[in-house]
Amino acid sequence: MPQKATFYHAGCAVCVDAEQRFAHALDPADYAVEIVHLGERPDRIAEAEAAGVQSVPALVMEGRPYHINFGASLADVKGAA
Amino acid sequence: MPQKATFYHAGCAVCVDAEQRFAHALDPADYAVEIVHLGERPDRIAEAEAAGVQSVPALVMEGRPYHINFGASLADVKGAA
């Protein structure tokens, strides 16, 4: 049964590129990826923060944050939300 | 036929974690991942640099660099190599 992975982004160019590259490249037999646009879902910023996400784009897998390149800080996303 | 992806690292803890997480999570139907330890293969640092790698761990997919969290700068790896 696939594990859950959550891809957090904010619609930025770096985010979109990372989403196309990673969120869809993970083995679907192993991972069920949920895509969350924090600009549209500010109610989920706290959850991302709790998982250790400091910037977007980021993937959270098994509770650990993996920041992929740098699009925007979570502080900027909060400021814009 | 799977595309080539190259995972560059330098043996650091962040690198090992990212390797276990990403290098083996990519769909093997889509990606053939080569793992390169730049500390052991300093002759491949120039190739990583040419692909835009600035720090490790990083994955290069279709010629584009994706830095995953931050383990060490390429400058540090060069200094240590």
Backbone of each chain as nested JSON, in Angstrom:
{
  "chains": [
    {"id": "A", "residues": [
      {"number": 1, "name": "MET", "atoms": {"N": [0.844, -1.198, 0.0], "CA": [0.0, 0.0, 0.0], "C": [0.878, 1.247, 0.0]}},
      {"number": 2, "name": "PRO", "atoms": {"N": [0.625, 2.171, -0.926], "CA": [1.504, 3.337, -1.026], "C": [1.467, 4.219, 0.216]}},
      {"number": 3, "name": "GLN", "atoms": {"N": [2.635, 4.784, 0.552], "CA": [2.714, 5.748, 1.646], "C": [2.257, 7.097, 1.129]}},
      {"number": 4, "name": "LYS", "atoms": {"N": [1.875, 7.939, 2.061], "CA": [1.449, 9.261, 1.667], "C": [2.657, 10.199, 1.58]}},
      {"number": 5, "name": "ALA", "atoms": {"N": [2.69, 11.01, 0.543], "CA": [3.687, 12.075, 0.434], "C": [2.908, 13.34, 0.12]}},
      {"number": 6, "name": "THR", "atoms": {"N": [3.316, 14.453, 0.698], "CA": [2.605, 15.705, 0.449], "C": [3.557, 16.705, -0.177]}},
      {"number": 7, "name": "PHE", "atoms": {"N": [3.159, 17.242, -1.334], "CA": [3.971, 18.239, -2.029], "C": [3.337, 19.598, -1.783]}},
      {"number": 8, "name": "TYR", "atoms": {"N": [4.074, 20.463, -1.068], "CA": [3.584, 21.813, -0.783], "C": [4.219, 22.793, -1.751]}},
      {"number": 9, "name": "HIS", "atoms": {"N": [3.406, 23.678, -2.309], "CA": [3.964, 24.681, -3.214], "C": [3.132, 25.955, -3.111]}},
      {"number": 10, "name": "ALA", "atoms": {"N": [3.558, 26.964, -3.884], "CA": [2.837, 28.234, -3.837], "C": [2.633, 28.8, -5.236]}},
      {"number": 11, "name": "GLY", "atoms": {"N": [2.671, 27.902, -6.219], "CA": [2.377, 28.345, -7.58], "C": [3.532, 29.021, -8.307]}},
      {"number": 12, "name": "CYS", "atoms": {"N": [4.689, 29.148, -7.65], "CA": [5.828, 29.816, -8.284], "C": [6.42, 28.937, -9.396]}},
      {"number": 13, "name": "ALA", "atoms": {"N": [7.255, 29.57, -10.236], "CA": [7.839, 28.838, -11.365], "C": [8.693, 27.663, -10.893]}},
      {"number": 14, "name": "VAL", "atoms": {"N": [9.487, 27.897, -9.842], "CA": [10.326, 26.824, -9.295], "C": [9.438, 25.694, -8.775]}},
      {"number": 15, "name": "CYS", "atoms": {"N": [8.299, 26.096, -8.17], "CA": [7.35, 25.109, -7.63], "C": [6.759, 24.239, -8.737]}},
      {"number": 16, "name": "VAL", "atoms": {"N": [6.322, 24.891, -9.799], "CA": [5.665, 24.17, -10.889], "C": [6.636, 23.184, -11.525]}},
      {"number": 17, "name": "ASP", "atoms": {"N": [7.869, 23.648, -11.714], "CA": [8.887, 22.767, -12.295], "C": [9.135, 21.567, -11.386]}},
      {"number": 18, "name": "ALA", "atoms": {"N": [9.293, 21.819, -10.085], "CA": [9.558, 20.719, -9.145], "C": [8.367, 19.772, -9.076]}},
      {"number": 19, "name": "GLU", "atoms": {"N": [7.166, 20.332, -9.175], "CA": [5.977, 19.476, -9.142], "C": [5.97, 18.537, -10.341]}},
      {"number": 20, "name": "GLN", "atoms": {"N": [6.214, 19.127, -11.519], "CA": [6.198, 18.286, -12.716], "C": [7.265, 17.215, -12.639]}},
      {"number": 21, "name": "ARG", "atoms": {"N": [8.415, 17.607, -12.053], "CA": [9.538, 16.688, -12.022], "C": [9.395, 15.618, -10.954]}},
      {"number": 22, "name": "PHE", "atoms": {"N": [9.047, 16.033, -9.737], "CA": [9.087, 15.096, -8.62], "C": [7.759, 14.495, -8.241]}},
      {"number": 23, "name": "ALA", "atoms": {"N": [6.761, 15.346, -8.149], "CA": [5.5, 14.847, -7.627], "C": [4.962, 13.736, -8.527]}},
      {"number": 24, "name": "HIS", "atoms": {"N": [5.359, 13.793, -9.801], "CA": [4.859, 12.78, -10.722], "C": [5.907, 11.717, -11.05]}},
      {"number": 25, "name": "ALA", "atoms": {"N": [7.121, 11.881, -10.482], "CA": [8.187, 10.92, -10.78], "C": [8.302, 9.842, -9.718]}},
      {"number": 26, "name": "LEU", "atoms": {"N": [7.674, 10.076, -8.55], "CA": [7.751, 9.069, -7.495], "C": [6.988, 7.828, -7.926]}},
      {"number": 27, "name": "ASP", "atoms": {"N": [7.53, 6.717, -7.536], "CA": [6.927, 5.449, -7.912], "C": [5.514, 5.35, -7.326]}},
      {"number": 28, "name": "PRO", "atoms": {"N": [4.5, 5.303, -8.188], "CA": [3.121, 5.262, -7.673], "C": [2.82, 3.993, -6.876]}},
      {"number": 29, "name": "ALA", "atoms": {"N": [3.661, 2.973, -7.033], "CA": [3.468, 1.765, -6.228], "C": [3.865, 2.033, -4.782]}},
      {"number": 30, "name": "ASP", "atoms": {"N": [4.732, 3.035, -4.582], "CA": [5.258, 3.327, -3.246], "C": [4.638, 4.568, -2.607]}},
      {"number": 31, "name": "TYR", "atoms": {"N": [4.281, 5.548, -3.441], "CA": [3.827, 6.817, -2.886], "C": [2.53, 7.322, -3.516]}},
      {"number": 32, "name": "ALA", "atoms": {"N": [1.638, 7.765, -2.654], "CA": [0.435, 8.463, -3.087], "C": [0.683, 9.934, -2.765]}},
      {"number": 33, "name": "VAL", "atoms": {"N": [0.835, 10.753, -3.799], "CA": [1.249, 12.141, -3.598], "C": [0.044, 13.078, -3.604]}},
      {"number": 34, "name": "GLU", "atoms": {"N": [-0.066, 13.858, -2.538], "CA": [-1.084, 14.902, -2.478], "C": [-0.395, 16.234, -2.754]}},
      {"number": 35, "name": "ILE", "atoms": {"N": [-0.985, 17.048, -3.637], "CA": [-0.412, 18.35, -3.991], "C": [-1.209, 19.429, -3.259]}},
      {"number": 36, "name": "VAL", "atoms": {"N": [-0.51, 20.271, -2.494], "CA": [-1.195, 21.311, -1.734], "C": [-0.632, 22.686, -2.115]}},
      {"number": 37, "name": "HIS", "atoms": {"N": [-1.467, 23.554, -2.651], "CA": [-1.09, 24.931, -2.998], "C": [-1.384, 25.795, -1.769]}},
      {"number": 38, "name": "LEU", "atoms": {"N": [-0.322, 26.183, -1.079], "CA": [-0.513, 26.893, 0.193], "C": [-1.1, 28.288, 0.002]}},
      {"number": 39, "name": "GLY", "atoms": {"N": [-0.965, 28.843, -1.204], "CA": [-1.582, 30.142, -1.464], "C": [-3.102, 30.02, -1.457]}},
      {"number": 40, "name": "GLU", "atoms": {"N": [-3.578, 28.855, -1.933], "CA": [-5.023, 28.618, -1.998], "C": [-5.548, 27.937, -0.739]}},
      {"number": 41, "name": "ARG", "atoms": {"N": [-4.609, 27.325, 0.01], "CA": [-5.016, 26.61, 1.229], "C": [-4.218, 27.101, 2.433]}},
      {"number": 42, "name": "PRO", "atoms": {"N": [-4.367, 28.397, 2.77], "CA": [-3.606, 28.926, 3.912], "C": [-3.913, 28.181, 5.209]}},
      {"number": 43, "name": "ASP", "atoms": {"N": [-5.049, 27.5, 5.247], "CA": [-5.406, 26.722, 6.44], "C": [-4.455, 25.53, 6.633]}},
      {"number": 44, "name": "ARG", "atoms": {"N": [-3.652, 25.216, 5.622], "CA": [-2.741, 24.08, 5.754], "C": [-1.289, 24.504, 5.985]}},
      {"number": 45, "name": "ILE", "atoms": {"N": [-1.067, 25.81, 6.113], "CA": [0.295, 26.294, 6.356], "C": [0.824, 25.763, 7.689]}},
      {"number": 46, "name": "ALA", "atoms": {"N": [-0.014, 25.748, 8.713], "CA": [0.426, 25.307, 10.042], "C": [0.893, 23.849, 10.004]}},
      {"number": 47, "name": "GLU", "atoms": {"N": [0.183, 23.045, 9.246], "CA": [0.537, 21.625, 9.101], "C": [1.903, 21.475, 8.417]}},
      {"number": 48, "name": "ALA", "atoms": {"N": [2.15, 22.288, 7.376], "CA": [3.441, 22.248, 6.683], "C": [4.549, 22.673, 7.638]}},
      {"number": 49, "name": "GLU", "atoms": {"N": [4.283, 23.73, 8.375], "CA": [5.245, 24.244, 9.332], "C": [5.566, 23.196, 10.396]}},
      {"number": 50, "name": "ALA", "atoms": {"N": [4.549, 22.528, 10.875], "CA": [4.737, 21.51, 11.913], "C": [5.611, 20.368, 11.399]}},
      {"number": 51, "name": "ALA", "atoms": {"N": [5.576, 20.12, 10.076], "CA": [6.384, 19.045, 9.496], "C": [7.809, 19.521, 9.22]}},
      {"number": 52, "name": "GLY", "atoms": {"N": [8.086, 20.812, 9.49], "CA": [9.45, 21.308, 9.305], "C": [9.686, 22.018, 7.984]}},
      {"number": 53, "name": "VAL", "atoms": {"N": [8.612, 22.258, 7.225], "CA": [8.768, 22.941, 5.936], "C": [9.139, 24.405, 6.187]}},
      {"number": 54, "name": "GLN", "atoms": {"N": [10.233, 24.836, 5.566], "CA": [10.704, 26.217, 5.728], "C": [10.535, 27.023, 4.447]}},
      {"number": 55, "name": "SER", "atoms": {"N": [10.485, 26.32, 3.326], "CA": [10.316, 27.002, 2.047], "C": [9.581, 26.061, 1.098]}},
      {"number": 56, "name": "VAL", "atoms": {"N": [9.078, 26.635, 0.02], "CA": [8.434, 25.818, -1.016], "C": [9.237, 25.966, -2.298]}},
      {"number": 57, "name": "PRO", "atoms": {"N": [9.223, 24.978, -3.155], "CA": [8.512, 23.713, -3.023], "C": [9.174, 22.769, -2.024]}},
      {"number": 58, "name": "ALA", "atoms": {"N": [8.35, 21.942, -1.384], "CA": [8.859, 20.946, -0.45], "C": [7.964, 19.716, -0.486]}},
      {"number": 59, "name": "LEU", "atoms": {"N": [8.587, 18.58, -0.305], "CA": [7.855, 17.317, -0.204], "C": [7.989, 16.822, 1.222]}},
      {"number": 60, "name": "VAL", "atoms": {"N": [6.902, 16.404, 1.828], "CA": [6.974, 15.789, 3.145], "C": [6.683, 14.308, 2.959]}},
      {"number": 61, "name": "MET", "atoms": {"N": [7.675, 13.498, 3.328], "CA": [7.555, 12.049, 3.194], "C": [7.855, 11.432, 4.547]}},
      {"number": 62, "name": "GLU", "atoms": {"N": [6.945, 10.589, 5.014], "CA": [7.073, 9.985, 6.348], "C": [7.403, 11.037, 7.399]}},
      {"number": 63, "name": "GLY", "atoms": {"N": [6.751, 12.176, 7.296], "CA": [6.897, 13.2, 8.317], "C": [8.147, 14.047, 8.222]}},
      {"number": 64, "name": "ARG", "atoms": {"N": [8.991, 13.802, 7.215], "CA": [10.225, 14.581, 7.097], "C": [10.157, 15.503, 5.889]}},
      {"number": 65, "name": "PRO", "atoms": {"N": [10.658, 16.742, 6.049], "CA": [10.581, 17.702, 4.953], "C": [11.79, 17.603, 4.016]}},
      {"number": 66, "name": "TYR", "atoms": {"N": [11.515, 17.648, 2.726], "CA": [12.573, 17.691, 1.712], "C": [12.32, 18.923, 0.853]}},
      {"number": 67, "name": "HIS", "atoms": {"N": [13.172, 19.915, 1.034], "CA": [13.049, 21.147, 0.266], "C": [13.734, 20.928, -1.076]}},
      {"number": 68, "name": "ILE", "atoms": {"N": [13.059, 21.271, -2.143], "CA": [13.615, 21.063, -3.484], "C": [13.867, 22.425, -4.12]}},
      {"number": 69, "name": "ASN", "atoms": {"N": [15.131, 22.767, -4.305], "CA": [15.502, 24.103, -4.765], "C": [14.814, 25.13, -3.868]}},
      {"number": 70, "name": "PHE", "atoms": {"N": [14.65, 26.336, -4.342], "CA": [14.051, 27.362, -3.476], "C": [13.124, 28.232, -4.302]}},
      {"number": 71, "name": "GLY", "atoms": {"N": [11.861, 28.238, -3.934], "CA": [10.906, 29.1, -4.615], "C": [10.554, 30.298, -3.764]}},
      {"number": 72, "name": "ALA", "atoms": {"N": [10.099, 30.038, -2.548], "CA": [9.716, 31.112, -1.638], "C": [9.762, 30.568, -0.216]}},
      {"number": 73, "name": "SER", "atoms": {"N": [10.048, 31.445, 0.734], "CA": [10.062, 31.023, 2.126], "C": [8.627, 30.87, 2.606]}},
      {"number": 74, "name": "LEU", "atoms": {"N": [8.438, 30.074, 3.637], "CA": [7.1, 29.908, 4.185], "C": [6.614, 31.24, 4.76]}},
      {"number": 75, "name": "ALA", "atoms": {"N": [7.557, 32.03, 5.264], "CA": [7.192, 33.356, 5.791], "C": [6.587, 34.212, 4.674]}},
      {"number": 76, "name": "ASP", "atoms": {"N": [7.171, 34.148, 3.474], "CA": [6.633, 34.916, 2.339], "C": [5.246, 34.408, 1.959]}},
      {"number": 77, "name": "VAL", "atoms": {"N": [5.094, 33.088, 1.984], "CA": [3.793, 32.507, 1.63], "C": [2.74, 32.958, 2.638]}},
      {"number": 78, "name": "LYS", "atoms": {"N": [3.136, 32.997, 3.911], "CA": [2.198, 33.456, 4.953], "C": [1.842, 34.919, 4.745]}},
      {"number": 79, "name": "GLY", "atoms": {"N": [2.849, 35.707, 4.374], "CA": [2.62, 37.125, 4.152], "C": [1.654, 37.371, 3.0]}},
      {"number": 80, "name": "ALA", "atoms": {"N": [1.732, 36.492, 1.995], "CA": [0.909, 36.67, 0.797], "C": [-0.474, 36.06, 0.958]}},
      {"number": 81, "name": "ALA", "atoms": {"N": [-0.61, 35.132, 1.905], "CA": [-1.883, 34.394, 2.032], "C": [-2.958, 35.245, 2.713]}}
    ]},
    {"id": "B", "residues": [
      {"number": 1, "name": "MET", "atoms": {"N": [11.572, 3.542, -22.358], "CA": [12.954, 3.435, -21.881], "C": [13.207, 4.513, -20.825]}},
      {"number": 2, "name": "PRO", "atoms": {"N": [13.741, 4.117, -19.66], "CA": [13.92, 5.098, -18.588], "C": [14.939, 6.177, -18.937]}},
      {"number": 3, "name": "GLN", "atoms": {"N": [14.67, 7.396, -18.455], "CA": [15.617, 8.489, -18.607], "C": [16.672, 8.357, -17.529]}},
      {"number": 4, "name": "LYS", "atoms": {"N": [17.798, 9.005, -17.804], "CA": [18.863, 8.967, -16.826], "C": [18.673, 10.087, -15.8]}},
      {"number": 5, "name": "ALA", "atoms": {"N": [18.905, 9.769, -14.546], "CA": [18.931, 10.784, -13.491], "C": [20.215, 10.523, -12.714]}},
      {"number": 6, "name": "THR", "atoms": {"N": [20.891, 11.579, -12.308], "CA": [22.14, 11.409, -11.568], "C": [22.001, 12.052, -10.197]}},
      {"number": 7, "name": "PHE", "atoms": {"N": [22.273, 11.257, -9.171], "CA": [22.205, 11.748, -7.799], "C": [23.632, 11.978, -7.316]}},
      {"number": 8, "name": "TYR", "atoms": {"N": [23.971, 13.251, -7.064], "CA": [25.305, 13.602, -6.574], "C": [25.253, 13.795, -5.07]}},
      {"number": 9, "name": "HIS", "atoms": {"N": [26.219, 13.234, -4.373], "CA": [26.26, 13.422, -2.929], "C": [27.705, 13.402, -2.457]}},
      {"number": 10, "name": "ALA", "atoms": {"N": [27.892, 13.589, -1.164], "CA": [29.251, 13.602, -0.623], "C": [29.322, 12.82, 0.678]}},
      {"number": 11, "name": "GLY", "atoms": {"N": [28.389, 11.896, 0.838], "CA": [28.448, 11.017, 2.007], "C": [27.922, 11.601, 3.308]}},
      {"number": 12, "name": "CYS", "atoms": {"N": [27.46, 12.86, 3.265], "CA": [26.964, 13.501, 4.488], "C": [25.626, 12.879, 4.924]}},
      {"number": 13, "name": "ALA", "atoms": {"N": [25.245, 13.139, 6.168], "CA": [24.007, 12.561, 6.703], "C": [22.789, 13.008, 5.894]}},
      {"number": 14, "name": "VAL", "atoms": {"N": [22.754, 14.285, 5.542], "CA": [21.636, 14.796, 4.739], "C": [21.61, 14.095, 3.384]}},
      {"number": 15, "name": "CYS", "atoms": {"N": [22.827, 13.844, 2.855], "CA": [22.942, 13.165, 1.549], "C": [22.397, 11.741, 1.604]}},
      {"number": 16, "name": "VAL", "atoms": {"N": [22.797, 11.024, 2.648], "CA": [22.398, 9.621, 2.776], "C": [20.884, 9.522, 2.922]}},
      {"number": 17, "name": "ASP", "atoms": {"N": [20.315, 10.414, 3.719], "CA": [18.866, 10.417, 3.903], "C": [18.165, 10.708, 2.577]}},
      {"number": 18, "name": "ALA", "atoms": {"N": [18.645, 11.722, 1.859], "CA": [18.011, 12.072, 0.583], "C": [18.167, 10.95, -0.43]}},
      {"number": 19, "name": "GLU", "atoms": {"N": [19.306, 10.271, -0.379], "CA": [19.517, 9.163, -1.309], "C": [18.508, 8.055, -1.046]}},
      {"number": 20, "name": "GLN", "atoms": {"N": [18.377, 7.709, 0.243], "CA": [17.443, 6.627, 0.569], "C": [16.024, 7.012, 0.183]}},
      {"number": 21, "name": "ARG", "atoms": {"N": [15.728, 8.302, 0.362], "CA": [14.369, 8.748, 0.109], "C": [14.054, 8.92, -1.369]}},
      {"number": 22, "name": "PHE", "atoms": {"N": [14.947, 9.609, -2.076], "CA": [14.628, 9.997, -3.45], "C": [15.208, 9.101, -4.526]}},
      {"number": 23, "name": "ALA", "atoms": {"N": [16.492, 8.788, -4.361], "CA": [17.137, 8.057, -5.442], "C": [16.437, 6.713, -5.647]}},
      {"number": 24, "name": "HIS", "atoms": {"N": [15.817, 6.211, -4.577], "CA": [15.15, 4.918, -4.707], "C": [13.631, 5.035, -4.795]}},
      {"number": 25, "name": "ALA", "atoms": {"N": [13.128, 6.271, -4.748], "CA": [11.677, 6.463, -4.795], "C": [11.189, 6.792, -6.197]}},
      {"number": 26, "name": "LEU", "atoms": {"N": [12.122, 7.167, -7.069], "CA": [11.706, 7.507, -8.431], "C": [11.217, 6.257, -9.129]}},
      {"number": 27, "name": "ASP", "atoms": {"N": [10.224, 6.444, -9.949], "CA": [9.625, 5.318, -10.663], "C": [10.679, 4.678, -11.58]}},
      {"number": 28, "name": "PRO", "atoms": {"N": [11.034, 3.428, -11.293], "CA": [12.08, 2.788, -12.118], "C": [11.651, 2.602, -13.569]}},
      {"number": 29, "name": "ALA", "atoms": {"N": [10.361, 2.704, -13.844], "CA": [9.902, 2.621, -15.229], "C": [10.279, 3.901, -15.977]}},
      {"number": 30, "name": "ASP", "atoms": {"N": [10.464, 4.99, -15.212], "CA": [10.75, 6.29, -15.833], "C": [12.2, 6.722, -15.705]}},
      {"number": 31, "name": "TYR", "atoms": {"N": [12.848, 6.324, -14.607], "CA": [14.196, 6.84, -14.347], "C": [15.191, 5.744, -13.979]}},
      {"number": 32, "name": "ALA", "atoms": {"N": [16.365, 5.832, -14.6], "CA": [17.504, 5.001, -14.221], "C": [18.438, 5.927, -13.456]}},
      {"number": 33, "name": "VAL", "atoms": {"N": [18.585, 5.694, -12.155], "CA": [19.33, 6.62, -11.304], "C": [20.767, 6.144, -11.093]}},
      {"number": 34, "name": "GLU", "atoms": {"N": [21.7, 7.031, -11.401], "CA": [23.109, 6.758, -11.114], "C": [23.486, 7.555, -9.866]}},
      {"number": 35, "name": "ILE", "atoms": {"N": [24.161, 6.904, -8.92], "CA": [24.572, 7.563, -7.681], "C": [26.061, 7.885, -7.771]}},
      {"number": 36, "name": "VAL", "atoms": {"N": [26.413, 9.148, -7.584], "CA": [27.818, 9.558, -7.685], "C": [28.258, 10.219, -6.379]}},
      {"number": 37, "name": "HIS", "atoms": {"N": [29.24, 9.637, -5.724], "CA": [29.818, 10.201, -4.495], "C": [30.986, 11.084, -4.928]}},
      {"number": 38, "name": "LEU", "atoms": {"N": [30.78, 12.406, -4.858], "CA": [31.797, 13.327, -5.385], "C": [33.082, 13.331, -4.557]}},
      {"number": 39, "name": "GLY", "atoms": {"N": [32.995, 12.881, -3.319], "CA": [34.216, 12.776, -2.514], "C": [35.124, 11.685, -3.06]}},
      {"number": 40, "name": "GLU", "atoms": {"N": [34.473, 10.636, -3.596], "CA": [35.251, 9.52, -4.14], "C": [35.52, 9.687, -5.63]}},
      {"number": 41, "name": "ARG", "atoms": {"N": [34.72, 10.559, -6.255], "CA": [34.876, 10.772, -7.701], "C": [35.055, 12.258, -8.008]}},
      {"number": 42, "name": "PRO", "atoms": {"N": [36.165, 12.841, -7.505], "CA": [36.377, 14.275, -7.757], "C": [36.459, 14.591, -9.244]}},
      {"number": 43, "name": "ASP", "atoms": {"N": [36.771, 13.598, -10.05], "CA": [36.83, 13.812, -11.508], "C": [35.447, 14.129, -12.084]}},
      {"number": 44, "name": "ARG", "atoms": {"N": [34.397, 13.928, -11.301], "CA": [33.052, 14.213, -11.822], "C": [32.462, 15.504, -11.265]}},
      {"number": 45, "name": "ILE", "atoms": {"N": [33.251, 16.227, -10.483], "CA": [32.76, 17.497, -9.935], "C": [32.455, 18.493, -11.064]}},
      {"number": 46, "name": "ALA", "atoms": {"N": [33.328, 18.555, -12.055], "CA": [33.143, 19.518, -13.159], "C": [31.825, 19.266, -13.885]}},
      {"number": 47, "name": "GLU", "atoms": {"N": [31.498, 17.99, -14.049], "CA": [30.247, 17.612, -14.733], "C": [29.03, 18.061, -13.901]}},
      {"number": 48, "name": "ALA", "atoms": {"N": [29.12, 17.891, -12.579], "CA": [28.019, 18.327, -11.711], "C": [27.868, 19.842, -11.779]}},
      {"number": 49, "name": "GLU", "atoms": {"N": [28.996, 20.519, -11.731], "CA": [29.017, 21.969, -11.786], "C": [28.419, 22.459, -13.104]}},
      {"number": 50, "name": "ALA", "atoms": {"N": [28.775, 21.805, -14.185], "CA": [28.272, 22.199, -15.502], "C": [26.756, 22.045, -15.579]}},
      {"number": 51, "name": "ALA", "atoms": {"N": [26.208, 21.104, -14.8], "CA": [24.753, 20.888, -14.798], "C": [24.06, 21.868, -13.854]}},
      {"number": 52, "name": "GLY", "atoms": {"N": [24.846, 22.71, -13.161], "CA": [24.233, 23.718, -12.3], "C": [24.15, 23.323, -10.84]}},
      {"number": 53, "name": "VAL", "atoms": {"N": [24.777, 22.202, -10.478], "CA": [24.741, 21.762, -9.08], "C": [25.573, 22.718, -8.217]}},
      {"number": 54, "name": "GLN", "atoms": {"N": [24.962, 23.248, -7.167], "CA": [25.653, 24.192, -6.278], "C": [25.92, 23.587, -4.917]}},
      {"number": 55, "name": "SER", "atoms": {"N": [25.117, 22.591, -4.561], "CA": [25.297, 21.933, -3.269], "C": [24.833, 20.491, -3.408]}},
      {"number": 56, "name": "VAL", "atoms": {"N": [25.238, 19.684, -2.425], "CA": [24.779, 18.295, -2.394], "C": [23.943, 18.106, -1.135]}},
      {"number": 57, "name": "PRO", "atoms": {"N": [23.005, 17.179, -1.158], "CA": [22.652, 16.294, -2.25], "C": [21.872, 17.01, -3.353]}},
      {"number": 58, "name": "ALA", "atoms": {"N": [22.061, 16.537, -4.585], "CA": [21.33, 17.09, -5.714], "C": [21.06, 15.998, -6.732]}},
      {"number": 59, "name": "LEU", "atoms": {"N": [19.931, 16.122, -7.376], "CA": [19.582, 15.206, -8.46], "C": [19.604, 16.011, -9.746]}},
      {"number": 60, "name": "VAL", "atoms": {"N": [20.222, 15.481, -10.788], "CA": [20.157, 16.127, -12.096], "C": [19.28, 15.261, -12.98]}},
      {"number": 61, "name": "MET", "atoms": {"N": [18.181, 15.86, -13.435], "CA": [17.233, 15.14, -14.28], "C": [17.022, 15.959, -15.548]}},
      {"number": 62, "name": "GLU", "atoms": {"N": [17.216, 15.323, -16.682], "CA": [17.128, 16.02, -17.969], "C": [17.951, 17.294, -17.966]}},
      {"number": 63, "name": "GLY", "atoms": {"N": [19.136, 17.211, -17.412], "CA": [20.063, 18.337, -17.447], "C": [19.776, 19.45, -16.457]}},
      {"number": 64, "name": "ARG", "atoms": {"N": [18.726, 19.294, -15.62], "CA": [18.418, 20.365, -14.66], "C": [18.71, 19.912, -13.245]}},
      {"number": 65, "name": "PRO", "atoms": {"N": [19.284, 20.812, -12.437], "CA": [19.657, 20.442, -11.069], "C": [18.504, 20.649, -10.08]}},
      {"number": 66, "name": "TYR", "atoms": {"N": [18.312, 19.678, -9.223], "CA": [17.332, 19.785, -8.141], "C": [18.065, 19.526, -6.839]}},
      {"number": 67, "name": "HIS", "atoms": {"N": [18.251, 20.601, -6.081], "CA": [18.938, 20.497, -4.801], "C": [17.919, 20.064, -3.762]}},
      {"number": 68, "name": "ILE", "atoms": {"N": [18.262, 19.049, -2.991], "CA": [17.335, 18.517, -1.991], "C": [17.901, 18.798, -0.608]}},
      {"number": 69, "name": "ASN", "atoms": {"N": [17.254, 19.686, 0.12], "CA": [17.786, 20.16, 1.4], "C": [19.225, 20.628, 1.182]}},
      {"number": 70, "name": "PHE", "atoms": {"N": [20.008, 20.693, 2.227], "CA": [21.371, 21.193, 2.067], "C": [22.316, 20.385, 2.923]}},
      {"number": 71, "name": "GLY", "atoms": {"N": [23.271, 19.723, 2.273], "CA": [24.273, 18.971, 3.021], "C": [25.598, 19.714, 3.049]}},
      {"number": 72, "name": "ALA", "atoms": {"N": [26.113, 20.06, 1.863], "CA": [27.39, 20.766, 1.749], "C": [27.415, 21.48, 0.407]}},
      {"number": 73, "name": "SER", "atoms": {"N": [28.119, 22.595, 0.357], "CA": [28.25, 23.307, -0.911], "C": [29.244, 22.564, -1.798]}},
      {"number": 74, "name": "LEU", "atoms": {"N": [29.137, 22.791, -3.102], "CA": [30.074, 22.144, -4.012], "C": [31.483, 22.678, -3.738]}},
      {"number": 75, "name": "ALA", "atoms": {"N": [31.57, 23.926, -3.324], "CA": [32.881, 24.504, -2.986], "C": [33.521, 23.718, -1.838]}},
      {"number": 76, "name": "ASP", "atoms": {"N": [32.716, 23.349, -0.834], "CA": [33.245, 22.567, 0.285], "C": [33.684, 21.179, -0.18]}},
      {"number": 77, "name": "VAL", "atoms": {"N": [32.9, 20.593, -1.073], "CA": [33.244, 19.267, -1.581], "C": [34.563, 19.344, -2.346]}},
      {"number": 78, "name": "LYS", "atoms": {"N": [34.721, 20.422, -3.123], "CA": [35.972, 20.602, -3.871], "C": [37.148, 20.79, -2.917]}},
      {"number": 79, "name": "GLY", "atoms": {"N": [36.913, 21.537, -1.847], "CA": [37.979, 21.778, -0.882], "C": [38.417, 20.494, -0.202]}},
      {"number": 80, "name": "ALA", "atoms": {"N": [37.443, 19.588, 0.0], "CA": [37.725, 18.336, 0.703], "C": [38.272, 17.266, -0.226]}},
      {"number": 81, "name": "ALA", "atoms": {"N": [38.001, 17.416, -1.527], "CA": [38.372, 16.347, -2.477], "C": [39.878, 16.357, -2.765]}}
    ]}
  ]
}
